[in-house]
Amino acid sequence: MGKINCLTAIKENIKKVVVGKDDVIDLLLVSLICSGHIIIEDLPGLGKTTLASALAASLGCDFQRIQFTPDVLPSDITGFNIFDINTGKKAFHKGGVHSQIVLADEINRASPKTQSALLEAMQERQVTVDGVTYDLPKPFMILATENPVDTAGTYPLPEAQLDRFLMRINMGYPSFEAELDILRSNRSVVNEVKLESVATAEEILKIQEAVEYVYIADEILKYIIELTTATRNYEGVVMGVSPRGSIALTQAACGLALLEGRNFVIPDDVKRLAPFVLPHRMIMKNRSGAKGTTALDVVNEILNSLRVPKVKG
């Protein structure tokens, strides 16, 4: 199956259970293409877990769902050693993160110590337990769902961990027509839609390798640097986007180009993805966003003020 046909098949499969969220599905697939992790934040009941589970079901990959709660321990995530009385040796028992697709459901309900157990896995694709390092399978992707920080029983994610997510997206309420379709298709709790896998792990790995060969002009790279540099000098921003954010936006733009069947990046790719790749990497003086300007406002204002480069075809 060709790259575009494969991605189209995954998207159409997800749309069977996630209605009216084509843009959100595209962002999810861009993260998959770029070997990135994604965090989906919104109120309960808007389909965050359904979206993540639908992607996992569409791929022929190992899948593990971790339900984060305050009593989940770091060893539940990474794994642990126990003494085997039969052999007289230590035996390693894998934790929930030892799968290709990991759904970290309601990640901000776990304690900060447990949240930090994911850091090495997200960045290095490995975990270290009692001084021994274990490689994680490929492809490897964490899909985290998060309730808004001001809801009961949640802990804010540390900046270092948020920075490891390629994108942070919101589901949002469905349109009237989409919600009508949802009601029509969810009248039975018995005949629930079961998705079949439409892509293999090998196909996903080949698509991820192809990102490296997507052409991005120097003018667009300079445009990305101008954008991220502007966030560092904006009044009201305590910490702007780091070079890791610039790299993430570059990779995401290449992934979007590939998703749309192009082998080159256009400036609109950067403009479309910046609001999802950059804001969660910024720290505002007023973190709550209740008053004044939010990080998303800053990114959108900078995008509107910067000159868009003209790239020769």
C-alpha positions as CSV (number, residue, x, y, z in Angstrom):
1,M,0.0,0.0,0.0
2,G,1.4,3.4,-0.9
3,K,2.1,6.1,1.7
4,I,-0.9,8.3,0.8
5,N,-3.2,5.3,0.5
6,C,-2.1,4.0,3.8
7,L,-2.7,7.3,5.6
8,T,-6.0,7.8,3.9
9,A,-7.1,4.3,5.0
10,I,-6.2,5.1,8.6
11,K,-8.1,8.4,8.5
12,E,-11.2,6.9,7.0
13,N,-11.1,4.2,9.6
14,I,-10.9,6.6,12.5
15,K,-13.8,8.7,11.0
16,K,-16.1,5.7,11.5
17,V,-16.1,6.4,15.3
18,V,-14.8,10.1,15.4
19,V,-17.4,12.2,13.6
20,G,-16.8,15.8,12.3
21,K,-13.2,16.1,13.5
22,D,-11.2,15.8,10.2
23,D,-8.7,18.5,11.2
24,V,-8.0,16.8,14.6
25,I,-7.5,13.5,12.9
26,D,-5.0,15.2,10.5
27,L,-3.0,16.5,13.4
28,L,-2.9,13.1,15.0
29,L,-1.6,11.6,11.8
30,V,1.0,14.3,11.4
31,S,2.3,13.3,14.9
32,L,2.4,9.7,13.9
33,I,4.2,10.5,10.7
34,C,6.8,12.5,12.6
35,S,7.3,9.8,15.3
36,G,6.0,12.4,17.7
37,H,3.8,12.2,20.8
38,I,0.6,14.1,21.1
39,I,-1.5,15.4,24.1
40,I,-5.2,15.9,23.7
41,E,-6.7,18.3,26.2
42,D,-10.4,19.1,26.7
43,L,-13.4,18.5,28.9
44,P,-14.6,15.0,29.7
45,G,-17.0,13.5,27.2
46,L,-15.7,15.1,24.0
47,G,-14.0,12.0,22.5
48,K,-10.4,12.2,23.6
49,T,-10.0,8.6,24.5
50,T,-12.1,7.5,21.6
51,L,-9.8,9.3,19.2
52,A,-6.7,7.8,20.7
53,S,-8.2,4.3,20.8
54,A,-9.4,4.5,17.2
55,L,-5.8,5.3,16.0
56,A,-4.4,2.4,17.9
57,A,-7.1,0.1,16.6
58,S,-6.3,1.2,13.0
59,L,-2.7,0.2,13.3
60,G,-1.4,-3.3,13.4
61,C,0.7,-2.4,16.5
62,D,0.9,-3.5,20.1
63,F,-1.4,-1.2,22.2
64,Q,-1.4,-0.5,25.9
65,R,-3.8,1.8,27.8
66,I,-2.6,3.2,31.1
67,Q,-5.3,4.8,33.2
68,F,-3.5,7.4,35.2
69,T,-4.8,7.9,38.8
70,P,-3.1,9.3,41.9
71,D,-2.0,5.8,43.1
72,V,-0.3,4.8,39.9
73,L,3.5,4.4,40.6
74,P,6.4,5.0,38.3
75,S,7.2,1.3,38.3
76,D,3.7,0.7,36.8
77,I,4.9,2.7,33.8
78,T,8.5,1.6,33.3
79,G,8.4,-1.9,34.8
80,F,10.1,-3.5,37.8
81,N,12.4,-6.3,39.0
82,I,11.1,-9.0,41.3
83,F,12.9,-12.0,42.8
84,D,11.9,-15.3,41.1
85,I,12.0,-18.0,43.8
86,N,12.1,-20.7,41.0
87,T,15.3,-19.5,39.4
88,G,16.9,-17.6,42.3
89,K,17.4,-14.6,40.0
90,K,15.7,-11.2,39.4
91,A,13.1,-11.2,36.7
92,F,12.1,-8.0,34.9
93,H,8.3,-7.4,34.4
94,K,7.5,-4.9,31.7
95,G,5.4,-1.8,32.6
96,G,2.7,-0.2,30.5
97,V,5.0,1.8,28.4
98,H,6.5,-1.3,26.7
99,S,4.2,-1.1,23.7
100,Q,4.2,0.5,20.3
101,I,1.1,2.7,20.9
102,V,0.6,3.8,24.5
103,L,-2.6,5.6,25.6
104,A,-1.8,7.7,28.7
105,D,-5.4,8.3,29.7
106,E,-6.0,11.4,31.9
107,I,-2.2,11.8,32.4
108,N,-2.6,14.8,34.7
109,R,-4.5,12.8,37.3
110,A,-1.2,11.0,38.3
111,S,1.3,12.5,40.6
112,P,4.3,14.6,39.2
113,K,6.7,11.7,40.1
114,T,4.7,9.2,38.1
115,Q,4.3,11.7,35.2
116,S,8.1,12.1,35.1
117,A,8.5,8.3,34.6
118,L,7.5,8.9,30.9
119,L,10.3,11.4,30.2
120,E,13.1,9.0,29.2
121,A,10.6,6.9,27.2
122,M,9.3,9.9,25.3
123,Q,12.7,11.4,24.5
124,E,15.1,8.4,24.2
125,R,12.6,5.6,23.3
126,Q,14.0,3.6,26.2
127,V,13.5,3.1,29.9
128,T,16.1,2.4,32.6
129,V,15.3,0.2,35.6
130,D,17.8,-0.6,38.3
131,G,20.6,0.6,36.0
132,V,19.6,-1.6,33.1
133,T,18.3,0.0,29.9
134,Y,15.5,-1.5,27.9
135,D,14.7,-0.3,24.3
136,L,11.1,0.3,23.5
137,P,9.5,-1.2,20.4
138,K,9.2,0.7,17.1
139,P,7.1,2.5,16.1
140,F,6.6,4.1,19.5
141,M,4.0,6.8,20.2
142,I,2.4,8.2,23.3
143,L,-1.1,9.6,23.0
144,A,-1.9,11.4,26.2
145,T,-5.3,12.7,27.2
146,E,-5.6,15.5,29.7
147,N,-8.4,17.2,31.5
148,P,-8.1,21.0,32.0
149,V,-5.8,21.8,34.9
150,D,-8.6,23.6,36.8
151,T,-10.8,20.5,37.0
152,A,-10.9,18.5,40.3
153,G,-8.0,16.1,41.0
154,T,-5.5,17.2,38.4
155,Y,-1.8,18.1,38.5
156,P,-0.3,20.4,36.0
157,L,2.3,18.8,33.7
158,P,5.9,20.1,34.2
159,E,7.2,22.3,31.3
160,A,10.0,19.7,30.6
161,Q,7.4,17.0,29.9
162,L,5.1,19.2,27.9
163,D,8.1,20.1,25.7
164,R,8.4,16.4,24.7
165,F,5.0,16.4,23.1
166,L,5.1,17.3,19.4
167,M,1.6,18.8,19.6
168,R,-1.1,19.8,22.0
169,I,-4.6,19.8,20.6
170,N,-8.2,20.3,21.7
171,M,-11.2,18.3,20.6
172,G,-13.8,21.0,20.9
173,Y,-17.5,20.6,20.9
174,P,-19.0,19.0,17.7
175,S,-21.1,20.9,15.3
176,F,-24.9,20.5,15.4
177,E,-24.8,18.1,12.4
178,A,-21.9,16.1,13.7
179,E,-23.6,15.7,17.1
180,L,-26.7,14.6,15.4
181,D,-24.7,11.9,13.6
182,I,-23.1,10.9,16.9
183,L,-26.6,10.4,18.5
184,R,-27.8,8.4,15.5
185,S,-24.8,6.0,15.6
186,N,-24.6,5.5,19.4
187,R,-28.1,4.3,20.2
188,S,-26.9,0.8,21.1
189,V,-24.3,0.0,23.8
190,V,-24.2,-3.6,22.6
191,N,-23.5,-3.2,18.9
192,E,-20.5,-0.9,19.4
193,V,-18.4,-0.2,16.3
194,K,-15.2,-2.4,16.3
195,L,-12.4,-1.1,14.1
196,E,-10.1,-3.4,12.3
197,S,-6.4,-2.5,11.6
198,V,-5.8,-1.1,8.2
199,A,-2.1,-0.6,8.4
200,T,1.0,-2.5,9.6
201,A,3.8,-1.4,11.8
202,E,6.2,-1.9,8.9
203,E,4.2,0.5,6.7
204,I,4.2,3.1,9.5
205,L,8.0,2.9,9.9
206,K,8.5,3.4,6.1
207,I,6.3,6.5,6.2
208,Q,8.3,7.8,9.2
209,E,11.5,7.3,7.3
210,A,10.1,9.2,4.3
211,V,9.8,12.4,6.4
212,E,13.6,12.9,6.1
213,Y,13.3,13.3,2.4
214,V,10.7,16.0,2.3
215,Y,12.3,19.2,1.0
216,I,12.1,22.4,3.1
217,A,13.6,25.5,1.6
218,D,15.9,27.7,3.6
219,E,13.4,30.6,3.4
220,I,10.9,28.5,5.3
221,L,13.5,27.5,7.9
222,K,14.3,31.1,8.4
223,Y,10.6,31.9,8.7
224,I,10.3,29.2,11.5
225,I,13.3,30.8,13.4
226,E,11.8,34.3,13.1
227,L,8.6,32.9,14.5
228,T,10.2,31.2,17.5
229,T,12.6,34.0,18.2
230,A,9.7,36.4,18.3
231,T,8.1,34.4,21.1
232,R,11.2,34.9,23.2
233,N,11.1,38.7,22.8
234,Y,7.3,39.2,23.3
235,E,6.2,41.2,26.2
236,G,4.4,39.1,28.7
237,V,6.3,35.9,27.8
238,V,8.6,34.6,30.5
239,M,10.0,31.7,28.4
240,G,9.7,31.6,24.7
241,V,10.0,28.6,22.4
242,S,13.3,26.8,22.6
243,P,15.3,25.4,19.6
244,R,13.5,22.0,20.3
245,G,10.3,23.8,19.4
246,S,11.8,25.0,16.2
247,I,12.9,21.5,15.3
248,A,9.4,20.2,16.2
249,L,7.7,22.7,14.0
250,T,10.0,21.8,11.1
251,Q,9.3,18.1,11.5
252,A,5.6,18.7,11.8
253,A,5.6,20.8,8.6
254,C,7.4,18.0,6.7
255,G,4.9,15.5,8.1
256,L,1.9,17.6,7.0
257,A,3.4,17.9,3.5
258,L,3.7,14.1,3.3
259,L,0.1,13.7,4.6
260,E,-1.1,15.9,1.7
261,G,0.9,14.1,-0.9
262,R,3.7,16.6,-1.4
263,N,7.5,16.1,-1.1
264,F,8.1,19.7,-0.2
265,V,6.9,22.1,2.5
266,I,5.0,25.3,1.8
267,P,4.7,28.3,4.3
268,D,1.0,27.5,4.9
269,D,2.1,24.2,6.5
270,V,4.0,26.2,9.1
271,K,1.1,28.6,9.7
272,R,-1.4,25.8,10.1
273,L,0.7,23.9,12.6
274,A,2.3,26.6,14.7
275,P,-0.8,27.1,17.0
276,F,-0.6,23.4,17.9
277,V,3.2,23.0,18.2
278,L,4.4,26.1,19.9
279,P,2.0,27.5,22.6
280,H,2.5,24.6,25.1
281,R,6.2,25.3,25.0
282,M,5.8,28.8,26.3
283,I,5.5,30.2,29.8
284,M,3.4,33.3,30.2
285,K,3.7,35.8,33.1
286,N,0.0,35.1,33.7
287,R,-0.2,31.4,33.4
288,S,-3.9,31.0,34.0
289,G,-4.9,32.9,30.9
290,A,-7.8,34.3,32.8
291,K,-6.6,37.8,32.2
292,G,-4.6,39.3,29.3
293,T,-3.0,37.4,26.5
294,T,-2.5,33.6,26.2
295,A,0.3,31.8,24.6
296,L,-1.9,30.9,21.6
297,D,-2.8,34.6,21.2
298,V,0.9,35.4,21.1
299,V,1.6,32.8,18.4
300,N,-1.4,33.9,16.3
301,E,-0.4,37.6,16.6
302,I,3.2,36.9,15.6
303,L,2.0,34.8,12.6
304,N,-0.1,37.7,11.4
305,S,2.7,40.2,11.8
306,L,5.5,38.2,10.1
307,R,6.2,38.4,6.4
308,V,5.4,35.1,4.8
309,P,8.3,34.0,2.6
310,K,7.8,33.5,-1.1
311,V,9.3,30.1,-2.1
312,K,10.1,29.4,-5.7
313,G,8.6,26.2,-7.0
